[in-house]
Amino acid sequence: MAAIGYTGLAKSVSRWCGRPSTFLLAAGVIVVWIVTGPLFGFSDTWQLVINTGTTIVTFLMVFLIQNTQNRDTQAIQLKLDELIRATEGAHNALLDLEELDEKALEAFRTRYEALARVARSDKAQGRPDTGTPET
């Protein structure tokens, strides 16, 4: 249940943080802090307030950004998996590719680099550079 609560909160906060008005609010806080500098004699406490505030916000934003990035990446991977699955002739072995270890990924990358070299060579010789997994 806590994960659902966090996910919903993270979505709401990330939407709110991405608004121009939120940026303007943050810029306004900085301007107020700068303007109050002479009032507080540019004291250590005056500096500590902004340093502490920005550190806390930065610390929390790291987790928020990571959560948003993870969710977006997962959604993109699922969409790509569906495109592979729905495309006739596509290699279903590429589904869930992001879960493979480095050695397996390297093997796939090497294979596709070889296919690209052949396609470029074919194109340079006036042959079509298109094909399907069966060709």
N, C-alpha and C positions, 0 to 999 in steps of 0.2 A: 504494500500500500504506500510506503514511503517513496518508493521509486516513481510511482504514478504521480504523487504530489510534487516531487522534485522535477519531473519531466514537464509537468504543466507549468510550474513556476519558472523553469528555465526558458520555456517557449515564450511565456508572457514577458519576462524580463528582457530576453534577447530582442523581441519585437520592439519593446519600449526603448531600449538602448540604441537601436538602429535609427530612431527618428531624428530628424534635424532639430526638433525642439529640445531633445535631450542633450544634443551637442551644444546648443545655445545655452542651456541651463548650466552645463559644465563650464563653458567659457565664461559665463556670468559669475560663477563662483570664483574663478581665477581672478577676474577683474576686481571683484569685491575684496578678495584677499590682497591683491596688489595695492588697491586704494587705501586699505586699512593699515598698510605697512608703516607709514609715517605716524599714524595715530598710536600704534603700539611700539613705536621706536625701533621697528625692524628687529624686535627681540627674538631670543631663541624660542620662546613659546610661540610667537607668531609664525616662525618658520616651521616649528614642530607640528603645528596644526595642519598645514598644507601637506607636509611630508607624510604624516600619519594618515591623513585622509586619502591621499593618492595611493599610498601603499596598500591600504585596505581595499580600495576600489580595484586596483590592479590585481591583487591576489584573488579576489572573488571573480573578476572578469576572466581570468585564466580558466577557471572551472566552467564558467558559463560558455565561453568560446569552445572549449573542448567538447562539452556536451552537444552543442549545436553542430559542430563539425562532425562528430561521430554519427549523429542522427542523419545529417545530410549525406554523408558518405554511405551509410547503410542503405538509404533510400535510392541513391544513384546506383549502387551495386545491384540492388534488387531489380531496378528498371532495366539495367543492362542484361542481367540474367534472363529476364522475361523476353527481351529482344532476341537474345541468342536462342532461347528455347522455342520461340515462335517462328524463327527464320528457317525455312526449309533448306537443308543442306549444311546448316551451321554445325560446328562441333560442340556438342553438349558437354564435352569434357572441359570446356572453358567456363562452364557455370561454376560459380563460387571460387573462381581462380584466386581471389584475394586471400583465401584461407590456406593456400599452399605454402610450403616452406621455400626458402630461397633457392635451393637446388632444383626443385620442380619448376619454379617460376623461370629460372635461367634456361631450362630445357625448352620451355614454351617460347621464350624470347628468342633463343637461337633459331628455332624452327621458323618463326615468323620473320626474322631478319633474312633468312635464306629465301623464303617466299618473296619478300620484297626485292631482293637482289635479282631474282629471276624475272619478276614482273618489270623492273626497270630495264633489264637487258632486252626483254621482249619488246617493250615500248620503243627502245632505241632502234630496234631492227624493224620497226613498223608493224609489229604484231600487237594484238590487243593485250592490255595488261590487266584484264578482268578475268575472273574465274570463280569457280565454286570449289568447295572442299573436295569434291569428287574428281576434279581435274588436276 
